[in-house]
Amino acid sequence: MDSYSDQVYAKMRDDMARTDAYRKALHGVVRDKTVLDIGTGALALLAVFAAEAGARKVYAVEANREACIKAQETVRARGLSDVVQVIYGLSTNVTLPERADMLVHEILGEIASIEGAPHVIRDAQTRHLKAFPAPSPLMRTSVPSSASSSICPCEMPDGEYWASREYPVILPPGTSTMKLSRFPRRLLLSRTWHMMETLNFELEHGLPMRQQHNCSFAIDKKGTFAGFIIRMQASMTPEGQNEIQTWCWDEAAQRESCHGHWAQQMVVFEAVEVQPGDTVQLQVHIDTSTFQPSYRFTARLRTNARPPRPHAEGEVKEGGVWGGGETGGDDDGDGGEGGRRLGEEGGWEVFLGERFIDTPNFG
């Protein structure tokens, strides 16, 4: 199992919005309880918080051997060895000395589920918790309580953005996803963010293995659509406060005050011109049935103006959209080079393509 560097762990620790949210949440719910910390990391930060908040026992599980050894050293240095027991291995493989009352975890990424949280938490609810669902609605079983990912169409970051980065970035041909920190708000093409996944870690019926969400975005300005930007948010309590948010706009007012360690994930599509009045439609399929979640993004453009042919996606044949094949390259409004006419609705529908993310599990 790969390990984060000491620098990355320190950046997580110093993300005060994240750190303070967990510390505050744990102080309210773990006293005299047995806690399982999944993916404790080299700093054993959440395990230490739970112990300091009065937990009876904390089992801190870590799958990377080097990080596990450092976590044990951290616990000893803090004088918490009687309360915190660090266990080497994946939480899905280990057996605890006893079952826990509740879980604490931060196996969340730029997309909430991308580090495998749904699969891991389903296993922990079944094998490691004393009771799930909780016998009383007042009893907590997880910190955080929920997480979600939302998505918005955007333009490609421009020269101004790349010049402001600390390190140069080289994008290989065929790049379909990018992690971007402090994405510029000026590059959003819609005022609307749609939810593309929700993870309720305390839901009575458990976490679903698959989700599908259909999103429709009204384009608010003229620009060049180049994909979608994704942001993650998490709530420590069932009230849904979204104490953790992964976006930090690249604007002067926020550059000094924002120290979040998460980036944003961009799903890259072929560029196509859009204008106010256009609509981008997106269907998102998510499968979290295994350690390795997978995502499929299918996008279409509805426009009143006959659209230009996009580049690589232009040859894709999907329900009469774009020329070639059965529809040919005619100009009679039935398909062809300009897309599919929408009949009485007017305008055109353009198939923008599909993108897939299949990621290894990090947690």
Buried (B, 14 or more C-beta within 10 A) or exposed (E): BEBBEEEEBBBBBEBEBBBEBBBBBBBEBBEEBBBBBBBBBBBBBBBBBBBBBEBBBBBBBBBBEEBBBBBBEBBEEBEBEEBBBBBBBBBBEBEBEEBBBBBBBBBBBBBBBBBBBBBBBBBBBEEBBBEBBBEEEEBBBBBBBBBBBBBBBBBBBEEEBEEEEEEEEEEEEEEBBBEBBBBBEBBBBBEBBBBBBBBBBBBEEBBBBEBEBEBEBBBBEEBEBBBBBBBBBBBBBBEBBBBBBBBBBBEEEEEEEBEBBBBBBBBBBBBBBBBEEBBBBBBBBBBBEEBBBBBBBBBBBBBBEBBEBBEEBBEBBBEBBBBBEEBEEEEEBEBBBBBBBBEEEEBBBBBBBBBEBEBEBBB
